[in-house]
Each structure stands twice: as structure tokens, then as C-alpha cells.
Amino acid sequence: MNGPEFDLLLAEAASQRIGQRWLGEVQTACTEVTRRYDPAVYAVAERAWSDGEIDELVQDVTVEQLLHQGQLAYILDVSRSIDDVRRLLRFRVRRELARRRRRTVVDRLLARLADLLDGDTYEPVRGSVPTRYRPVGSDVGIEAPSDESLRQAAAAVRLLPTSQATGERSSPVFRSEVLAQVASHCFRATGTSLSIDDFGQILREALTSWLPEFLELDEGQNWPAEQASAEFELEDIVNSLLGEISEEDQQILYAKLSGVSDSDLASQLGMSRPTTARRKSEAFDRLRELLASEAGDMEFAQTPQIAQVLYLRLSQAVDQ
């Protein structure tokens, strides 16, 4: 049943889209939600949720979430009460906070990648501005990667295993050994030298699909103690899978999980496209059969985790 507060919001939206009543509701939602979020991670300029920081968040939620993403229209369409409006506004606040966190996560990853690129494994390409990097011993020049190759790199990075999110500011997302895989996969997928900006584009696309949900956990939420044993179980399953998959199938699976096109894969294998398409289908059919046999008792929700571990192990096998 509609109440007077809900009716007033509807009337304001009809006359001016977002007025003082809507802004007041957004501000209340921001104030309530931010109590569980560390300002050192999610605030813009201050290390506390001051009135100024709340006002900044209200502005971001209003402009980005409600207007730019069209969520005001959605809220008006599905809400039947003031409680529905407030629930959906709190959700949009969490999404905006997750968007802020995504930016800080990418910034931290880029800083760590910069240190990695300045090490012994990679070298700057002479004459490149901004600086572009390549693996030591590579002869690639300063040509920029294509948009398609950047998408392939993002697809490869998306499958690498991530560390679990916590409320700590320094949550790494990728452990150091996996971050090294991020760099090597990006260079392999693009076949060119890469700048820090290129890595930023790859990471933003790779992380966009899962990071908002991944980081919307309540601050301070702990993962269950069973996690460690579950990770060992995943490793055992993947080891069993790899023991049953031929080297050629491993190469095919790794290439397709990395986003390599059928035509490029055909060139790698020295086969025609129809033969490659048939071999690809056969490889994935065998993988599904093996997965059903080895992991039949596991929860469906763990399938992405198996895919991540399998992809990392395939990349290591292909590199050897």
C-alpha cells in the first residue's frame, strides 16, 4: 500500500526527476551504508566519513547510478512502497562504493606491476613515450596493441585465481606469483609491448565482471575455516583432470580460455579451421566428461574456482 512519503517521491520524480526529497533519501542511504565501509578505502579525500565525504558520495550515486546508469527509472518502475525505494537506494550506494574500490584496486595492481616491469624479467622499449615494456630478449617494437588483443588479455586475466577480499586496505586481489602470471599472459595475448595504461585497460575490463560483487561483502566478514581444505580439494581435482588431458588438448583449452580466435588457434596448430573447430569441441567435451567424473560431488558454485585453478595450471604447462 502506498504511503504519503512514497507518493511525494513519485510526484517529485514526475515533475523534476530528482529534487530535494530524492536527494534526502539518497543521503540517508549513504549515511546508513557507509557505517560498514572503511573510509580509508572508499572515501575520496578524507580518512573519515565526514559530512563532506557523504555529500560527495550522494553526488556520485545521484549522477552515476541514478541518472547515468538509468537506475532512477528502474527504481520507479519496480518499487511499490517507500521501503522498496530505500532498499534499492542502499543497493545502489553499495554499487557506487564498489566502483570506487575497483579504481583503488586497479591503482594498487598497477603500482605492483610497475615494480615487476622494472625488474629483471622485462625491459623498457627504447624511444617509447609513454614507456612501453616487453619481455627481456623480445624483439617487439613500440606498436600499440589492438582492442581485440587487449580484450583477449583481459579474458586471460579474468580466469586467474584471486585472493579473497577482506576489509583490509591492502587486499592484494592477485598474489605476487599470480601477478607475474598476469604480466606474462598480457604480453602473450597481445603479442606487443605494453604500457602501464595498457595494463590499466586490461585490468579494468578483467575485473569489472566480478569485482563489484566480490567486494560487496560486509566489512570484516571472514571466509569460513573450510576454505583451506576446499582449496586443496580443488588442486587435487585439477591435478586429476590434467593427468587425463593430452598435451594437444591442454594447448587447445588454454588458447580458447585465453580468448584466442579459432583462426589464430588453427594457425598455432597447423590445422584447417574446420578441423580446429572439431578438435576444440572434442577437447571441451572430454573436459566436461572428466569434470563430471572428478568433481561430481562439488557444489555448482565452485565451478568458476575450478576453472581458475585449471587455467593457471594450463598456463604453467604450456609455458614449460
C-alpha positions as CSV (number, residue, x, y, z in Angstrom):
1,M,0.0,0.0,0.0
2,N,1.4,3.4,-1.0
3,G,2.1,5.9,1.8
4,P,2.4,9.6,1.6
5,E,6.2,9.6,1.5
6,F,6.2,7.3,-1.5
7,D,3.6,9.4,-3.3
8,L,5.6,12.5,-2.7
9,L,8.7,10.9,-4.3
10,L,6.7,9.8,-7.3
11,A,5.3,13.3,-7.7
12,E,8.7,14.9,-7.5
13,A,10.2,12.4,-10.0
14,A,7.4,13.2,-12.4
15,S,7.9,17.0,-12.1
16,Q,11.7,17.3,-11.9
17,R,13.3,13.8,-11.8
18,I,15.4,14.4,-8.7
19,G,14.6,17.1,-6.2
20,Q,15.2,17.7,-2.5
21,R,13.1,14.7,-1.4
22,W,15.1,12.3,-3.5
23,L,18.4,13.8,-2.5
24,G,17.4,13.4,1.1
25,E,16.6,9.7,0.6
26,V,20.0,9.2,-1.2
27,Q,21.8,11.0,1.7
28,T,20.1,8.8,4.3
29,A,21.0,5.7,2.3
30,C,24.6,6.9,2.0
31,T,24.8,7.6,5.7
32,E,23.4,4.2,6.7
33,V,25.5,2.1,4.3
34,T,28.9,3.8,4.9
35,R,28.8,2.8,8.6
36,R,30.1,-0.6,7.5
37,Y,32.7,0.6,5.0
38,D,36.2,1.7,5.8
39,P,36.6,5.4,4.7
40,A,40.4,4.8,4.3
41,V,39.4,2.5,1.3
42,Y,36.2,4.0,0.0
43,A,36.3,7.7,0.8
44,V,37.7,10.2,-1.8
45,A,39.9,12.7,0.1
46,E,39.5,12.1,3.8
47,R,40.0,9.2,6.1
48,A,36.7,9.6,7.8
49,W,33.1,9.7,6.7
50,S,32.7,13.4,7.2
51,D,29.7,15.4,6.0
52,G,31.7,16.5,3.0
53,E,32.6,12.9,2.1
54,I,28.9,11.9,2.4
55,D,27.9,14.8,0.2
56,E,30.5,13.7,-2.4
57,L,29.0,10.1,-2.3
58,V,25.5,11.5,-2.6
59,Q,26.6,13.3,-5.7
60,D,28.3,10.2,-7.2
61,V,25.3,8.0,-6.5
62,T,22.9,10.5,-8.0
63,V,24.8,11.3,-11.1
64,E,26.4,7.9,-11.9
65,Q,24.0,5.4,-10.5
66,L,20.6,7.0,-10.7
67,L,21.0,9.2,-13.8
68,H,23.9,7.9,-16.0
69,Q,23.0,4.2,-15.4
70,G,19.3,4.9,-15.5
71,Q,18.6,3.3,-12.1
72,L,16.1,6.0,-11.1
73,A,13.8,4.8,-13.9
74,Y,14.2,1.2,-12.7
75,I,13.5,2.1,-9.1
76,L,10.4,4.0,-10.1
77,D,9.3,1.0,-12.2
78,V,9.6,-1.8,-9.7
79,S,9.0,0.0,-6.3
80,R,5.6,-0.3,-4.7
81,S,6.4,1.4,-1.4
82,I,8.9,3.7,0.3
83,D,10.6,0.6,1.7
84,D,11.3,-0.7,-1.8
85,V,12.8,2.7,-2.8
86,R,15.0,2.8,0.3
87,R,16.2,-0.8,-0.2
88,L,17.1,-0.2,-3.8
89,L,18.8,3.1,-3.0
90,R,21.0,1.3,-0.4
91,F,21.9,-1.3,-3.0
92,R,22.9,1.5,-5.5
93,V,25.1,3.1,-2.8
94,R,26.9,-0.2,-2.3
95,R,27.4,-0.5,-6.1
96,E,28.9,3.0,-6.2
97,L,31.2,2.2,-3.3
98,A,32.3,-1.0,-5.1
99,R,33.0,1.2,-8.2
100,R,35.3,3.3,-6.1
101,R,37.0,0.3,-4.6
102,R,37.6,-1.1,-8.1
103,R,39.5,2.1,-9.0
104,T,41.7,1.8,-5.9
105,V,42.3,-1.9,-6.6
106,V,43.4,-1.3,-10.1
107,D,45.7,1.6,-9.0
108,R,47.4,-0.7,-6.5
109,L,47.8,-3.5,-9.0
110,L,49.3,-1.1,-11.5
111,A,51.8,0.1,-8.9
112,R,52.8,-3.5,-8.2
113,L,53.0,-4.2,-11.9
114,A,55.3,-1.2,-12.4
115,D,57.7,-2.7,-9.9
116,L,57.6,-6.0,-11.7
117,L,58.2,-4.4,-15.0
118,D,61.3,-2.6,-13.6
119,G,62.8,-5.9,-12.6
120,D,64.9,-8.4,-14.5
121,T,62.2,-10.1,-16.5
122,Y,61.1,-7.1,-18.6
123,E,62.7,-4.1,-20.2
124,P,61.6,-0.7,-21.5
125,V,61.4,-0.3,-25.2
126,R,63.9,2.4,-26.2
127,G,62.2,5.5,-27.7
128,S,58.7,4.7,-26.4
129,V,56.7,7.6,-24.9
130,P,54.9,6.8,-22.6
131,T,57.3,4.0,-21.7
132,R,56.3,0.6,-23.1
133,Y,57.7,-2.7,-21.8
134,R,58.5,-6.1,-23.3
135,P,60.0,-9.4,-22.1
136,V,63.7,-9.3,-22.0
137,G,65.0,-10.7,-25.3
138,S,61.8,-9.9,-27.2
139,D,62.1,-8.0,-30.5
140,V,58.6,-6.4,-30.4
141,G,58.7,-2.7,-31.0
142,I,56.5,0.2,-29.9
143,E,53.4,-0.8,-31.8
144,A,50.3,-0.4,-29.7
145,P,48.1,-3.5,-29.1
146,S,44.8,-3.8,-30.9
147,D,41.5,-3.5,-29.0
148,E,40.8,-7.2,-29.7
149,S,44.2,-8.3,-28.3
150,L,43.5,-6.2,-25.1
151,R,40.2,-8.0,-24.8
152,Q,41.9,-11.3,-25.2
153,A,44.4,-10.3,-22.5
154,A,41.5,-9.3,-20.2
155,A,39.8,-12.7,-20.8
156,A,43.1,-14.4,-19.8
157,V,43.5,-12.4,-16.6
158,R,39.9,-12.9,-15.7
159,L,40.5,-16.6,-15.2
160,L,43.5,-16.3,-13.0
161,P,42.9,-17.2,-9.3
162,T,42.4,-14.3,-6.9
163,S,42.9,-13.9,-3.2
164,Q,39.9,-13.4,-1.1
165,A,38.5,-9.9,-0.3
166,T,38.7,-8.6,3.3
167,G,38.1,-5.3,4.9
168,E,41.8,-4.5,4.9
169,R,43.1,-1.7,2.8
170,S,45.9,-3.7,1.3
171,S,43.9,-6.6,0.0
172,P,46.1,-7.7,-2.9
173,V,43.5,-9.4,-5.2
174,F,46.3,-11.2,-7.0
175,R,49.1,-12.8,-5.0
176,S,52.6,-12.0,-6.1
177,E,53.2,-15.2,-8.0
178,V,49.8,-14.8,-9.8
179,L,50.6,-11.2,-10.6
180,A,53.7,-12.4,-12.5
181,Q,51.3,-14.6,-14.5
182,V,49.1,-11.6,-15.2
183,A,52.0,-9.8,-16.8
184,S,53.2,-12.8,-18.9
185,H,49.6,-13.6,-20.0
186,C,49.1,-10.0,-21.1
187,F,52.3,-9.9,-23.2
188,R,51.4,-13.3,-24.7
189,A,47.8,-12.4,-25.6
190,T,48.7,-9.1,-27.2
191,G,52.0,-10.0,-28.9
192,T,53.2,-6.4,-28.4
193,S,54.9,-4.2,-26.0
194,L,52.6,-2.8,-23.3
195,S,52.4,0.5,-21.3
196,I,51.1,1.0,-17.8
197,D,48.0,2.5,-19.5
198,D,47.5,-0.7,-21.5
199,F,47.7,-2.8,-18.3
200,G,45.2,-0.5,-16.7
201,Q,42.7,-1.0,-19.5
202,I,43.2,-4.8,-19.4
203,L,42.7,-4.9,-15.6
204,R,39.7,-2.7,-15.6
205,E,38.0,-4.9,-18.1
206,A,39.1,-8.1,-16.5
207,L,38.0,-7.0,-13.0
208,T,34.7,-5.3,-14.0
209,S,32.8,-8.6,-14.3
210,W,33.4,-9.9,-10.8
211,L,34.9,-7.2,-8.6
212,P,31.7,-5.3,-7.6
213,E,30.1,-8.4,-6.2
214,F,33.4,-9.7,-4.9
215,L,33.9,-6.5,-2.9
216,E,30.3,-6.0,-1.7
217,L,30.9,-8.3,1.3
218,D,30.3,-6.7,4.6
219,E,33.5,-5.1,6.0
220,G,35.2,-7.5,8.3
221,Q,33.4,-10.6,7.0
222,N,35.6,-13.7,7.4
223,W,35.7,-16.6,5.0
224,P,35.0,-20.0,6.5
225,A,37.7,-22.1,8.0
226,E,36.8,-24.8,5.5
227,Q,38.3,-22.7,2.7
228,A,41.8,-24.1,3.0
229,S,40.7,-27.7,2.7
230,A,38.4,-26.8,-0.2
231,E,41.4,-25.2,-2.0
232,F,43.4,-28.4,-1.5
233,E,40.4,-30.4,-2.9
234,L,40.3,-28.1,-6.0
235,E,44.0,-28.7,-6.5
236,D,43.5,-32.5,-6.3
237,I,40.7,-32.3,-8.9
238,V,42.7,-30.2,-11.3
239,N,45.7,-32.5,-10.9
240,S,43.5,-35.4,-11.8
241,L,42.0,-33.6,-14.8
242,L,45.4,-32.6,-16.2
243,G,46.6,-36.2,-15.9
244,E,43.8,-37.3,-18.2
245,I,44.1,-34.4,-20.8
246,S,46.5,-34.8,-23.7
247,E,49.2,-32.1,-24.4
248,E,47.3,-31.0,-27.5
249,D,44.0,-30.8,-25.7
250,Q,45.8,-28.7,-23.0
251,Q,47.1,-26.3,-25.7
252,I,43.6,-26.0,-27.2
253,L,41.8,-25.5,-23.9
254,Y,44.4,-22.9,-22.8
255,A,44.1,-21.0,-26.1
256,K,40.3,-20.9,-26.0
257,L,40.1,-19.9,-22.3
258,S,42.5,-17.1,-23.2
259,G,40.2,-15.8,-25.9
260,V,42.2,-16.9,-28.9
261,S,40.1,-17.0,-32.0
262,D,39.6,-20.2,-34.0
263,S,41.5,-18.9,-36.9
264,D,44.5,-18.0,-34.7
265,L,44.3,-21.3,-33.0
266,A,44.2,-23.1,-36.4
267,S,47.5,-21.3,-37.3
268,Q,49.1,-22.3,-34.0
269,L,48.1,-26.0,-34.5
270,G,48.8,-26.1,-38.3
271,M,45.3,-27.3,-39.0
272,S,42.4,-26.0,-41.1
273,R,39.7,-24.1,-39.3
274,P,37.0,-26.9,-39.6
275,T,39.5,-29.4,-38.2
276,T,40.4,-27.0,-35.4
277,A,36.7,-26.4,-34.6
278,R,36.1,-30.1,-34.4
279,R,39.2,-30.6,-32.2
280,K,38.1,-27.8,-29.9
281,S,34.6,-29.3,-29.5
282,E,36.2,-32.7,-28.7
283,A,38.6,-31.2,-26.2
284,F,35.8,-29.4,-24.3
285,D,33.5,-32.5,-24.4
286,R,36.3,-34.6,-22.8
287,L,36.9,-31.9,-20.2
288,R,33.2,-31.8,-19.3
289,E,33.1,-35.6,-19.0
290,L,36.2,-35.6,-16.8
291,L,34.9,-32.8,-14.7
292,A,31.6,-34.6,-14.1
293,S,33.5,-37.7,-13.1
294,E,36.1,-36.0,-10.9
295,A,34.0,-33.2,-9.3
296,G,30.5,-34.6,-9.4
297,D,30.0,-34.1,-5.7
298,M,31.2,-30.5,-5.6
299,E,28.9,-27.5,-5.4
300,F,28.0,-25.9,-8.8
301,A,29.1,-22.6,-7.4
302,Q,32.7,-24.0,-7.2
303,T,32.9,-24.4,-11.0
304,P,34.4,-21.0,-11.5
305,Q,37.1,-21.7,-8.9
306,I,37.9,-25.0,-10.7
307,A,38.2,-23.0,-14.0
308,Q,40.5,-20.5,-12.4
309,V,42.9,-23.2,-10.9
310,L,42.7,-25.2,-14.2
311,Y,43.6,-22.1,-16.3
312,L,46.6,-21.3,-14.1
313,R,47.9,-24.9,-14.3
314,L,47.3,-25.0,-18.1
315,S,49.3,-21.8,-18.5
316,Q,52.1,-23.2,-16.5
317,A,52.0,-26.4,-18.5
318,V,52.1,-24.5,-21.8
319,D,55.0,-22.4,-20.6
320,Q,57.1,-25.4,-19.8
